[in-house]
């Protein structure tokens, strides 16, 4: 009898026709559960009522399905109509739905239940990184089996086929990993600043520097607004809202020229400096103008602290989740990094990998950048720039040499 390890590999398809979109939206809703989905949407509404547009933009990235479901129901009038073209957000969600509907067959019931819950929370992207990793191996023709929850020394999932048998463990590192000031506090601060700039008919760039381990305090909003308004009236270019928050202003009097969406995305993205960026602007119909870009920075972990944290996190994965009896692969995704050469050039990363590779059952470590999605000729093309580091001393060289990248 042929074992899963010996089964030959046959590549599977990942194509979806536009006419299949409603089917996969229905499948995803069915997987998540209609009651759980309704509760998650209510929680999102409650959350958004207490925050501004910068926070709204941030949470849209954290819980993308909830926004995509809303868009789908609006565009289809709750399933009655079919639009001529599906939006990018809906098509990306449908791609996720295809993955879930294919991979859930290899999941124990307790794992399915955990995904149903976690994929509707702010940790959505952490768990989708696991799904995306499993999907890569599934498309190659491998058999992917998840481990039941609660077992000792169990990986995320086991991959078998083509003469290979190995465990895979995933970890996603977010931008907030290195930051002492977390994103919700940044977003709320930028929303407060924007309302003052808007009332003064100003647009441009604002650098927001957080000096200490800042925590947002709604009670200070009125005081900050008054301080900033007085500074604008005096044409100041630097403002200290309080000892922990400093602003550098590069502003112009409205109106600005109009911008298309692609220009605003490019404006918000600053490749030269690390940090969080937010953008708000005025809009009339399809026209967008008077953009304000916020560049946020603050106290960060040192490179040594960051290296040690990454090493300790991955070491724990290797020693507690990957059994030494079977080859292991670690897939680490880093949100906010777009160039995989960063991993090659980082002495800290290479030092951490050298120590990890002392464990000979660890065959490879895949370092992944933030995922990229773009439209081309009616299709959504998704990629995750990555680099594979192979353990030259592993006892499982065939697994180390396997195709761990799409």
N, C-alpha and C positions, 0 to 999 in steps of 0.2 A: 504493500500500500504506500502510495506517495505521500510524504510528509509535506506540510506547508512550506518548509525550508527548501525542499527539492522542486517545488512546482515552478515551471518556467514562467518568465515574465512576459505579459502581453499588455502593451500600453492601453490605458483606458481613455475615453473621451471626456473633455470638459466643456463641450459646446452646448449652448442653449439658444434656441430660436426665440425671437420676440413673442411669437404666439404662445410660448410655454411660460412666460412670465407669471400670469395669474396662477397657473398650476403650482409653481414653486413658492410663490408668496403664500398660497394656501397651505402648502406643506410645512413651511416654516412657522406659520401661525399655529398649525396643529401640533407641531413639535413643542413649541413654547407653552401652549395652553392658552386659550382665550381669556380665562379668568386672570391668570398671571399677567398676561399682556395688558389687560385693562387696568390692573393695579399699578403696573409699572408706568403706564401713561399718566395715571392720576398723580403718582409720586413725582413725575417729571414736571407736570403742570405746577404743582405746589412748590417745587424747587425753583422754577423759572420766575415765579411771582416775586421772589425775594432777591432777585439779582437783575443785572443789566445785560446789555448786548454782548459785552466782552465775555462775560461768564456764559451766556447763551452759546456763543461761538465755540467756546472751550468744551462745554458739556455735549455739544453736537458731535464732537469727535469721540467723546467717551461712550456715548450711547447712540451710535448712528442708526441702528435698526429702528428705534422708537420714532425718530424723525422721518426715516424712509417709509415706515408704515403709514404715518400721517400723510406724507406726500402721495403715496399710492392710493389711499382712500379718497384723497381730494381729487387727484387726476382721473380716477375711474368712477367718481361719484359713488363710492362704496361698492365697487365691483360691477356697476351697471354699464359703464362705457370703457372702451379701449382707446387710449391715445395713439396718435400717429407715430410718436416716438417716445420711448421711455427715458426718464431722466437718469443721469449718471448714478445718483444715490440709490435709485430703485434697482438699477441693473447690478450695481455692486452688491446690494443685499441679496439679490436673486442668485448671484454667484456663490455667496455664502450659503444660501439655502441648498444649492446643489451639493455642496460639500457635506453639509449636515445630513441631508437625506441619504447620501451614499455611505458616509462613515458611521452613522449611528448603529448600523447593523453589527459592528464590531465592538460596541460599548455595552458593558453590563448595565443593568437597570439603575443602580445607584450612581453610576457615572453619568448616564443620560439625565437623571434628576438634578445632578449638580450643575451640568451645563445649562439646563433649562433655567435654573435660578441665576447663575453667574453671568450668563450672556445678556441679561437685562439690567445689569448693574454698571457702576463706573469701572469695574474690572473687565468689562467686555473685551477690550483689545488684548488683555493678558491671555484670556482663554482662547480668543480667536487665533493667537499666535500658535497655540497647540494644534488647532484645527488646520491651519495653513501648512504647518510642518507635516502633519499626517497626510494631508492631501497630496503633497509632493511625492511621497512614497507610494500612495495609493494610485496616482496617475501612472507611475512607472510599472504598475502591475503587482506590487507587493501586497501581501495580506497584512492588514493593520489590526491589531487586537489591543484594546485598552485593558489596563489592570484594574481589578475591583478596588474600591476605596478601602482604606484601613489596613492593608497588608504591608508588612515590613519589607524593605528593600525592593520596592516595586517602582518601575518607571512610569512615565505617562502612558506609553504604549510600546508594544513589541512589533517589530517588522520582520517578516519572513518571506522568502521567495528567491528564486534565482541562485540557489545554493548558499544564501546568506540568512543569518538569524541574529538580530541584535536589538538591544533596548535603546529607546530614545527618551531623553529628558529635556524639557524646554524651560526657558526662563526669559522673561521680558523685563528689560530695565527701562524705566521711564526717565524723562528729563528731570523730574523732581528728585530723582536719586541723588543728584549732585547739588541740589539747591536747598538752602535752609528756609527760604521763603517759598511756600507752596503756591501752585497756580491759582486756586480760588481767591487767595488774598490779592494776588497780582491783578486778576481780572476785576475784582470789585473796586480796587483803587483806581484803575484806568477808567472805569465807568464813571466814577465820581469826578475825575479830572475832566472827562469829555463834556459832561453837562455844563461845566463852567465855560469851557472853550466855545461850545456851541452858542451859549447865550451872548458871548462876546464876538460872534461871527469870525472866528479864527480857525485856521487849518494849518497843517504842517506836521512836524515831528516833535515828540516829547520823549526825552530820556528820563526814565524813572529809576532811581538808584535807591535800593533798600540797604540801609547801613547795618542793621542788626537783624536778629531773628524776629522779623515783624509778624504781627498777627492783626488781621483786619478787625477794626472796632467800629461798628455802625454808629456809635455815639459820637465819633469824631468827624463824621461826614460834613455836618454843617460848619464846624470850625475850619476844616480844610478848605471848603468852598469859599469862605470869607477871606482866608489868607491868600488863596490863589487869585481871587477877583481883585484884591488890592494890588497884588503884584502885577497883574496884567494892566491895570489902570496906570501903574507907574512904569510900564514898559520894561519890566525886569526880565532878564533871560535866564536867571537862576532863582529857584524858590526852594525854601526849606519848609515843608508842610509841618513837620515836627522833627525832632532829632533823628528819627529813624527813616525818613523819606525825603529825598532831595530830587528836584526836577531841573532839567536843562531844556529850555524851550527854543525851538527854531520854527517860528510861526509866521503866517502871512494873513493878510486881511481877505476875507471872502469877497467875491466868489472865486473859486479855482476853475480851471478848465474841467471838462467832463472826462471820465475814465471808463474804460470797459473792464469787465471782470478780471481778465488776464493781467491787465496793468496793475490792478489793485493787489492781486496775489503777489506779483513781482515786487511791488512797493513794500508790502508787509514783510517779505522774506529778506532777511539781512544775512548774506553768506559770510560777511567779514567778521562779525562778532557773535559769540555765543550768547544766548539769552532768549527770553520769551518776547514775542511780538504780537501785538493786537492792532487791529485796524477798525476804525469806525468812520462812517461817512454819511452824508445826506443823500437822499434818493428821491427822485420824482419820476415815476414810471420806470423806464429802462435806464434813465440817466443817473449816474452816480457822480458826486462832486464833493468838494470840501473835505477830502480825507484827512484824518488824524491818525498817524502811526505812533504807537507806543512801543518803545524799546526798553525792556525791563531787565535790570541786572541786580544782583545782590550777593551777599556772602555765600561762597560756595565751598564745598569740600576741596581739600588740596588733592593734587594728582595722586599722592601717596595714599591718602584716605580712600579715594575712589578705587584705586588699584586693590587695596586690601579688602574693601567691601566686596568688589566683584569676585576676587579670588575666594574669599570665605564663603560667599553664596554658592559659587559653582563647586567648590570643594565639598560642601555639604550635600549638593545634588549627587556628586559622584560617589561619595562614601555611604550615603543613606538610601539612595534610590536606584543606583546601578549595581547589580550583583556582579561580583568578580568572576562568576562562572560563565558569564556571557558578555560578548562585546557590547560596549556602550558608546553612544553618541550624544553629545550635548549640543543643543541649538539655543544660542543666546541672541535675542533681538534687542537692539538699542534704539528706542524712539528718540528722534531729534538728530540722529547721525545719518547723513545722506551719501557720504563717500566711504566705501569700504577700505580704501587705502589708509584711513585713519587707524584701522586695527593693525595693519602691517607696520606702520611707522611708530606706533605707541610702545615705548619701552615697558611701560607698566603692564599693558596687555600681554606682551611677549614674556615678561617675567612670570606673570600669573599662569600662563599656559605651560611654561617650562615646569613649574611645580606641579600642575595638574597632571601632566603627562608622565609623572613618576609612577602613576597608577596604570599598569600596563593593560588592564582591561578597557581603559578609555581609548577608543580607536581614533576619534576625531572630535573636534569642536568646530561648529559652524557659527561664525559671527555674522549677524545680519543687520543691515541698516533698516531705517524706516521704510515701510512699503510705499510704492509709488503707483498711482493709477492715472491713466490718460486715455482719452478717446481717440480712435483712429478708424475712419471708414465704417462708422456704425458699430464698432466693437469697443469694449473696455479692455485695455491692455494693462495688466497688473504685473509689477515686478518688485522684487526685494533684493537690491544689490547686496551681495554676500561674498564671504571668503571662507574657504575650508582650511583649517589647520589640522594636518594629519600627524598622528603620533608615530614617529619613526621607530619607537621602541615597543609598540603594542604587540601583544600576542595574537592579535586578530588583524593581520595586514590586509586581508581581502575586504573586510568591512571598512578599514581606513581608506581604501582606494575606491570604494563604491561611489556612485553618483549621488552626492548629497546636495547638489544644486540643480535647479531646473535649467 
